[in-house]
Amino acid sequence: LPGALMLDFTLYLTRNWLVTALVGGGFFGLLFYPGNWPIFGPTHLPIVVEGTLLSMADYMGHLYVRTGTPEYVRHIEQV
């Protein structure tokens, strides 16, 4: 969302599609990762599960078996 706002703001200021594509696209790319951090950041919080320190993402990945994944891939991921 922040990158898209900067893209629109660049078009509003310059009123030029070429400048908007170059400058606004750069803003969009630079703000893409930090803009998503509030959504995906909590999955990196540490938790202790049965005496083992894991991140929330690791815990969710090991807890929920992805049934669409072949069995041999699940064995490789658990190692």
Backbone as a printed PyTorch tensor [residue, N CA C, xyz], in Angstrom:
tensor([[[  0.8070,  -1.2000,   0.0000],
         [  0.0000,   0.0000,   0.0000],
         [  0.8550,   1.2710,   0.0000]],

        [[  1.9410,   1.3540,   0.7900],
         [  2.7490,   2.5820,   0.7390],
         [  3.3790,   2.8150,  -0.6320]],

        [[  3.8140,   1.7460,  -1.2890],
         [  4.4060,   1.8980,  -2.6160],
         [  3.3950,   2.3860,  -3.6390]],

        [[  2.1730,   1.8780,  -3.5570],
         [  1.1290,   2.3140,  -4.4830],
         [  0.7510,   3.7710,  -4.2300]],

        [[  0.7420,   4.1820,  -2.9750],
         [  0.4530,   5.5840,  -2.6670],
         [  1.5330,   6.5060,  -3.2270]],

        [[  2.7900,   6.0920,  -3.1090],
         [  3.8730,   6.9070,  -3.6640],
         [  3.7960,   6.9480,  -5.1910]],

        [[  3.3790,   5.8460,  -5.7970],
         [  3.2020,   5.8110,  -7.2450],
         [  2.1220,   6.8090,  -7.6690]],

        [[  1.0020,   6.8150,  -6.9750],
         [ -0.0680,   7.7690,  -7.2820],
         [  0.3600,   9.2060,  -6.9950]],

        [[  1.0850,   9.4020,  -5.9150],
         [  1.5420,  10.7420,  -5.5560],
         [  2.5250,  11.2810,  -6.5950]],

        [[  3.3690,  10.4030,  -7.1340],
         [  4.3050,  10.8170,  -8.1780],
         [  3.5480,  11.2410,  -9.4330]],

        [[  2.5140,  10.4900,  -9.7980],
         [  1.7080,  10.8710, -10.9570],
         [  0.9830,  12.1880, -10.7040]],

        [[  0.5060,  12.3780,  -9.4880],
         [ -0.1950,  13.6230,  -9.1440],
         [  0.7380,  14.8310,  -9.2620]],

        [[  1.9870,  14.6810,  -8.8120],
         [  2.9240,  15.8060,  -8.8490],
         [  3.4620,  16.0840, -10.2490]],

        [[  3.8350,  15.0390, -10.9750],
         [  4.5020,  15.2410, -12.2620],
         [  3.5390,  15.2930, -13.4370]],

        [[  2.4390,  14.5770, -13.3680],
         [  1.4780,  14.4520, -14.4720],
         [  2.1610,  13.9580, -15.7460]],

        [[  3.1680,  13.1230, -15.5660],
         [  3.9120,  12.5750, -16.6890],
         [  4.0320,  11.0710, -16.4690]],

        [[  3.5740,  10.2890, -17.4520],
         [  3.5700,   8.8380, -17.2930],
         [  4.9780,   8.2550, -17.2550]],

        [[  5.8870,   8.8220, -18.0270],
         [  7.2500,   8.2920, -18.0670],
         [  7.9600,   8.5010, -16.7340]],

        [[  7.8670,   9.6970, -16.1880],
         [  8.4910,   9.9770, -14.8880],
         [  7.8320,   9.1360, -13.8010]],

        [[  6.5180,   8.9810, -13.8960],
         [  5.8080,   8.1620, -12.9130],
         [  6.2680,   6.7150, -12.9850]],

        [[  6.4510,   6.2030, -14.1940],
         [  6.8910,   4.8170, -14.3410],
         [  8.2860,   4.6180, -13.7530]],

        [[  9.1830,   5.5520, -13.9900],
         [ 10.5570,   5.3990, -13.5140],
         [ 10.6900,   5.6980, -12.0250]],

        [[ 10.2430,   6.8640, -11.6060],
         [ 10.4100,   7.2810, -10.2070],
         [  9.4110,   6.5570,  -9.3080]],

        [[  8.1420,   6.5420,  -9.7130],
         [  7.1180,   5.8760,  -8.9090],
         [  7.3410,   4.3780,  -8.8290]],

        [[  7.8010,   3.7840,  -9.9180],
         [  8.1290,   2.3550,  -9.8900],
         [  9.2780,   2.0570,  -8.9500]],

        [[ 10.2450,   2.9610,  -8.8920],
         [ 11.3410,   2.8050,  -7.9290],
         [ 10.8520,   2.8850,  -6.5000]],

        [[  9.9690,   3.8530,  -6.2360],
         [  9.3770,   3.9500,  -4.8960],
         [  8.6000,   2.6880,  -4.5450]],

        [[  7.8390,   2.1900,  -5.5140],
         [  7.0440,   0.9870,  -5.2730],
         [  7.9480,  -0.1910,  -4.9060]],

        [[  9.0430,  -0.3450,  -5.6480],
         [  9.9720,  -1.4330,  -5.3580],
         [ 10.6650,  -1.2780,  -4.0170]],

        [[ 11.0480,  -0.0510,  -3.6690],
         [ 11.7330,   0.1800,  -2.3960],
         [ 10.8130,  -0.0040,  -1.1930]],

        [[  9.5440,   0.3070,  -1.3540],
         [  8.6140,   0.2350,  -0.2270],
         [  7.8230,  -1.0670,  -0.1800]],

        [[  8.0710,  -1.9810,  -1.1150],
         [  7.3020,  -3.2250,  -1.1420],
         [  7.5870,  -4.0870,   0.0830]],

        [[  8.8620,  -4.3350,   0.3800],
         [  9.2210,  -5.1790,   1.5280],
         [  8.8560,  -4.5260,   2.8610]],

        [[  9.2340,  -3.2690,   3.1160],
         [  8.8450,  -2.6660,   4.4040],
         [  7.3340,  -2.5120,   4.5610]],

        [[  6.6140,  -2.3690,   3.4630],
         [  5.1640,  -2.2440,   3.5520],
         [  4.4850,  -3.5280,   3.9760]],

        [[  5.0860,  -4.6720,   3.6490],
         [  4.5140,  -5.9640,   4.0260],
         [  4.9950,  -6.4500,   5.3840]],

        [[  5.9590,  -5.7770,   5.9820],
         [  6.5210,  -6.2490,   7.2440],
         [  5.4910,  -6.3290,   8.3740]],

        [[  4.5700,  -5.3630,   8.5300],
         [  3.5720,  -5.5080,   9.6080],
         [  2.6760,  -6.7330,   9.4450]],

        [[  2.5150,  -7.2110,   8.2150],
         [  1.6720,  -8.3810,   7.9840],
         [  2.4360,  -9.6630,   8.2970]],

        [[  3.6690,  -9.7820,   7.7920],
         [  4.4210, -11.0250,   7.9220],
         [  5.4130, -11.0200,   9.0730]],

        [[  5.6450,  -9.8680,   9.6950],
         [  6.5970,  -9.7770,  10.7970],
         [  6.2820, -10.6640,  11.9850]],

        [[  5.0210, -10.7620,  12.4200],
         [  4.7320, -11.6040,  13.5850],
         [  5.0570, -13.0810,  13.3890]],

        [[  5.1860, -13.5360,  12.1500],
         [  5.5270, -14.9480,  11.9540],
         [  6.9870, -15.2340,  12.2920]],

        [[  7.7990, -14.1970,  12.5180],
         [  9.2000, -14.3880,  12.8780],
         [  9.4380, -14.3120,  14.3820]],

        [[  8.3780, -14.1720,  15.1660],
         [  8.5340, -14.1040,  16.6160],
         [  8.9610, -15.4560,  17.1670]],

        [[  9.8600, -15.4720,  18.1420],
         [ 10.3020, -16.7520,  18.6980],
         [  9.2830, -17.3060,  19.6920]],

        [[  9.0960, -18.6270,  19.6440],
         [  8.2650, -19.3190,  20.6270],
         [  8.9920, -20.5910,  21.0390]],

        [[  8.6800, -21.0930,  22.2120],
         [  9.2710, -22.3380,  22.6950],
         [  8.1940, -23.4080,  22.6310]],

        [[  8.4640, -24.4680,  21.8640],
         [  7.5290, -25.5740,  21.7130],
         [  8.2350, -26.8360,  22.1670]],

        [[  7.7550, -27.4320,  23.2480],
         [  8.3160, -28.6680,  23.7980],
         [  9.8200, -28.5420,  24.0100]],

        [[ 10.2550, -27.3990,  24.5050],
         [ 11.6600, -27.1820,  24.8150],
         [ 12.5190, -26.7720,  23.6360]],

        [[ 11.9410, -26.6120,  22.4620],
         [ 12.6860, -26.2290,  21.2670],
         [ 12.2930, -24.8130,  20.8670]],

        [[ 13.2870, -23.9790,  20.5970],
         [ 13.0390, -22.6030,  20.1740],
         [ 12.7630, -22.5810,  18.6750]],

        [[ 11.5710, -22.1230,  18.3030],
         [ 11.1630, -22.0510,  16.9060],
         [ 10.6210, -20.6620,  16.6110]],

        [[ 10.5460, -20.3250,  15.3410],
         [  9.7930, -19.1310,  14.9640],
         [  8.3520, -19.5630,  14.7050]],

        [[  7.4460, -18.5930,  14.7060],
         [  6.0440, -18.9290,  14.4420],
         [  5.8890, -19.5630,  13.0630]],

        [[  6.6590, -19.0910,  12.0870],
         [  6.5690, -19.6360,  10.7310],
         [  6.9990, -21.0970,  10.7160]],

        [[  8.0810, -21.4250,  11.4310],
         [  8.5140, -22.8200,  11.5010],
         [  7.4650, -23.6820,  12.1760]],

        [[  6.8970, -23.1730,  13.2460],
         [  5.9050, -23.9410,  13.9930],
         [  4.6600, -24.1880,  13.1480]],

        [[  4.2040, -23.1850,  12.4400],
         [  3.0250, -23.3640,  11.5940],
         [  3.3220, -24.3130,  10.4400]],

        [[  4.5230, -24.2540,   9.8970],
         [  4.8770, -25.1320,   8.7920],
         [  4.9890, -26.5790,   9.1990]],

        [[  5.4650, -26.8440,  10.4260],
         [  5.5840, -28.2200,  10.8840],
         [  4.2700, -28.7410,  11.4420]],

        [[  3.4280, -27.8480,  11.9360],
         [  2.1810, -28.2710,  12.5570],
         [  1.1540, -28.6760,  11.5120]],

        [[  1.0330, -27.8980,  10.4420],
         [  0.0280, -28.1730,   9.4290],
         [  0.6830, -28.8930,   8.2580]],

        [[  0.2870, -30.1290,   8.0270],
         [  0.8430, -30.9090,   6.9250],
         [  0.1810, -30.4430,   5.6400]],

        [[  1.0000, -30.1060,   4.6770],
         [  0.4670, -29.6770,   3.3900],
         [  0.1820, -30.9180,   2.5590]],

        [[ -1.0840, -31.2770,   2.4470],
         [ -1.4370, -32.5420,   1.8100],
         [ -1.1820, -32.5330,   0.3110]],

        [[ -1.0990, -31.3670,  -0.3050],
         [ -0.8280, -31.3100,  -1.7300],
         [  0.6350, -31.5430,  -2.0630]],

        [[  1.4910, -31.6010,  -1.0400],
         [  2.9210, -31.7950,  -1.2470],
         [  3.2300, -33.2920,  -1.2600]],

        [[  4.0400, -33.7610,  -2.1970],
         [  4.3910, -35.1830,  -2.2050],
         [  5.1060, -35.5950,  -0.9180]],

        [[  5.0000, -36.8600,  -0.5850],
         [  5.5390, -37.3730,   0.6770],
         [  7.0570, -37.1880,   0.7640]],

        [[  7.7780, -37.4020,  -0.3310],
         [  9.2320, -37.2850,  -0.2670],
         [  9.6710, -35.8490,   0.0130]],

        [[  8.9180, -34.8550,  -0.4590],
         [  9.2600, -33.4670,  -0.1750],
         [  9.0200, -33.1670,   1.3000]],

        [[  7.9580, -33.7340,   1.8860],
         [  7.6930, -33.5230,   3.3060],
         [  8.8150, -34.1100,   4.1580]],

        [[  9.3670, -35.2450,   3.7460],
         [ 10.4740, -35.8400,   4.5060],
         [ 11.7190, -34.9640,   4.4270]],

        [[ 11.9900, -34.3780,   3.2660],
         [ 13.1580, -33.5140,   3.1110],
         [ 12.9940, -32.2610,   3.9530]],

        [[ 11.7890, -31.6790,   4.0040],
         [ 11.5650, -30.4500,   4.7550],
         [ 11.6810, -30.6650,   6.2520]],

        [[ 11.3880, -31.8520,   6.7450],
         [ 11.4430, -32.1060,   8.1790],
         [ 12.8700, -32.2640,   8.6800]],

        [[ 13.8020, -32.5650,   7.8060],
         [ 15.1920, -32.7810,   8.2250],
         [ 15.8820, -31.4880,   8.4970]]])
